[in-house]
Amino acid sequence: MTLTRDFTTTIKSRAAREPAFRRALLQEGVECLLGGDVPTGKAVLRDYINATIGFEALAACVGKPSKSLMRMFGAQGNPQASNLLTVIHCLQQQEGVALKVKVSKVA
């Protein structure tokens, strides 16, 4: 089945008009990372970054080149924990939220 609208355009336009959607993307990306699904977590965070702050502004926030950040969130990227946590901190600041970790037993 062919998509009728570019995925990135759809995500970007929805993120622009729905703050709850933006927050949910950020939360989902971090939850995937914490749950061990690093490829999905990076992909969701990449979509969030592209739909919101963009890699140029994020680069200014974290003090890293935008190309390095793009590689970090690419399929072959392997970010260091310190870089990843700095990015997540900047994204929380940009969104005006504070993500909290909740401990729960595995079913």
Wavefront OBJ file of the C-alpha trace (Angstrom):
o trace
v 0.000 0.000 0.000
v 1.315 3.426 -0.920
v 1.300 6.237 1.621
v -0.573 9.274 0.372
v 1.359 11.742 2.501
v 5.007 11.836 3.494
v 5.460 10.339 6.973
v 7.837 13.082 8.126
v 5.439 15.801 6.980
v 2.573 14.117 8.820
v 4.554 13.795 12.063
v 5.829 17.375 11.820
v 2.409 18.901 11.211
v 0.792 16.878 14.001
v 3.592 17.756 16.418
v 3.153 21.441 15.576
v -0.529 21.439 16.487
v -0.673 18.860 19.309
v 1.587 19.357 22.343
v 0.344 16.063 23.826
v 1.532 14.225 20.713
v 4.990 15.824 21.003
v 5.253 14.824 24.660
v 4.075 11.291 23.853
v 6.771 10.935 21.166
v 9.458 12.050 23.593
v 8.158 9.754 26.317
v 7.864 6.771 23.960
v 11.395 7.228 22.682
v 12.857 7.290 26.184
v 10.695 4.357 27.330
v 11.932 2.286 24.381
v 15.534 3.072 25.301
v 14.956 2.150 28.942
v 13.177 -1.033 27.877
v 16.168 -2.148 25.818
v 14.706 -1.420 22.380
v 17.482 0.962 21.373
v 16.824 0.983 17.599
v 13.173 1.944 18.075
v 14.008 4.454 20.803
v 16.553 6.191 18.578
v 14.135 6.214 15.634
v 11.314 7.726 17.703
v 13.634 10.356 19.182
v 14.948 11.154 15.683
v 11.355 11.698 14.508
v 10.707 13.873 17.571
v 13.840 15.958 16.935
v 13.012 16.413 13.244
v 9.433 17.393 14.074
v 10.338 19.868 16.816
v 13.694 21.434 17.628
v 15.666 20.160 14.606
v 19.248 18.936 14.664
v 20.841 22.380 14.219
v 19.196 23.837 17.338
v 19.813 20.625 19.256
v 23.494 20.821 18.306
v 23.693 24.301 19.805
v 22.020 23.067 22.990
v 24.298 20.059 23.531
v 27.501 21.512 22.093
v 27.970 18.788 19.475
v 27.983 19.070 15.669
v 24.582 18.436 14.092
v 26.062 15.787 11.771
v 27.331 13.856 14.810
v 23.882 13.989 16.356
v 22.273 12.797 13.113
v 24.680 9.848 13.009
v 24.027 9.110 16.694
v 20.307 8.712 16.013
v 20.799 6.872 12.719
v 20.302 3.128 12.323
v 24.024 2.402 12.764
v 24.550 5.028 15.476
v 25.876 3.950 18.850
v 25.615 6.953 21.174
v 27.560 7.167 24.405
v 25.312 7.332 27.446
v 26.609 10.799 28.370
v 25.707 12.168 24.912
v 22.317 10.476 24.892
v 21.425 11.753 28.356
v 22.544 15.279 27.451
v 20.288 15.169 24.384
v 17.340 13.908 26.444
v 17.949 16.698 28.972
v 17.893 19.334 26.200
v 14.752 17.833 24.665
v 12.979 17.944 28.038
v 13.976 21.597 28.474
v 12.809 22.451 24.973
v 9.465 20.729 25.547
v 9.081 22.156 29.066
v 8.644 18.764 30.703
v 10.489 16.565 33.174
v 10.336 12.831 32.516
v 10.269 10.631 35.624
v 11.180 6.973 35.956
v 8.606 4.743 37.615
v 9.547 1.384 39.070
v 7.105 -1.456 38.500
v 7.254 -5.234 38.680
v 7.404 -7.172 35.449
v 4.308 -9.281 34.896
l 1 2 3 4 5 6 7 8 9 10 11 12 13 14 15 16 17 18 19 20 21 22 23 24 25 26 27 28 29 30 31 32 33 34 35 36 37 38 39 40 41 42 43 44 45 46 47 48 49 50 51 52 53 54 55 56 57 58 59 60 61 62 63 64 65 66 67 68 69 70 71 72 73 74 75 76 77 78 79 80 81 82 83 84 85 86 87 88 89 90 91 92 93 94 95 96 97 98 99 100 101 102 103 104 105 106 107
